Amino acid sequence: MLIVTDKTIAQIGLSNRVVASLKDKGHEVEVYCDITGEPALATAELVSQYVRQRKFDVVVGLAGGSCMDMAKMGAVAATNPKPIKEYIAFLEDRIENKTLPKILIPTTAGTGSEGTSYAVVVEGGFKNFMTSPSVVADVSVIDPALMATCPPKQTAGSGLDALSQCIEPYLSKASDIFSDTFAIRGIQLISKNLKQTYKQGDNIDARTGMALGAFYGGIAISTAAGVILGHCISETIGPRYKIPHGLACGIALPYTVKFNIPAAPERIATLLPLLSNEKVTGTKASANKVVQVISRLVKELGVSLALKDHGISKEQALDVAKFIANEQQKNTPYQI
């Protein structure tokens, strides 16, 4: 059995707890902890080589989204012989053989990788995806106690990612009753608990709410609803300007909602009671209040909404806008 994790999880002892539990049950366990930062293609290739050189029967992903995604790719590589790059294509399933069983154990409430049909890599400054039902976890172990030591800044970033992954599918033109069920409950849980986990990380009740909210967001984005412009923006500015993905999602989210008010004012207005204690009192007014509520939350989590505060100039912002517009005009899935 292989555990894919990172050095921080190893250093604070979380991986040792999992290893000890597995060994007590008679399993032979190896730990691969060379995952750092964003999930780069080069890292995926190294994980693939490691898995192919040994004989594992199960792959465990323990940590945040990057480690879980690398575990997914390792499980694919073990039974599919092509270079791992050959299996990466957004909205195209290229996986030919059944993967090794995958157990995913998140230590952050963010990407929802424990519930998604995606695995993400960064190459050349852009994000791309392995997309397949084959990368869905066979088992997800969601234990909020494993998230209690997550630092405030990482808690904020991962939580904003989770919130975005609930709101964006809810606003998607492809949303339906199934995606809405998970998106709505995720929004309620995250809006109720995110600030609490940011301020008091060892609050297990709040961590439980965030853990479930992130998981529901992962399911929501794996439906036809997917994500919308906010992730398109965050997955462009993040790799280009070294902004952690969750923070980039938080920066983009209120602007994304505001941009869509003319197209879906009623839909956006219904978010108000999910995000706050306020009732809908008028479609346009309530929709604008939603933007205010989200903006206030992002700022309270210590994240500036000004691109200049993240080292992005006006000229660079215009370049990002042109890039995204060009990708949309191609009418092809974006590679970001």
Secondary structure, 3 states (H helix, E strand, C coil): CEEEEEHHHHHCCHHHHHHHHHHHCCCCCEEEEEECCCCEHHHHHHHHHHHHCCCCCCEEEEECHHHHHHHHHHHHHHHCCCCHHHHCECCCCCCCCCCCCEEEEECCCCCCHHHCCEEEEEECCEEEEEECHHHCCCEECCCHHHHCCCCHHHHHHHHHHHHHHHHHHHHCCCCCHHHHHHHHHHHHHHHHHHHHHHHCCCCHHHHHHHHHHHHHHHHHHCCCCCCCHHHHHHHHHHHHHCCCHHHHHHHHHHHHHHHCCCCCHHHHHCCHHHHCCCCCCCHHHHHHHHHHHHHHHHHHCCCCCCHHHHCCCHHHHHHHHHHHHHHHHCCCCCCC
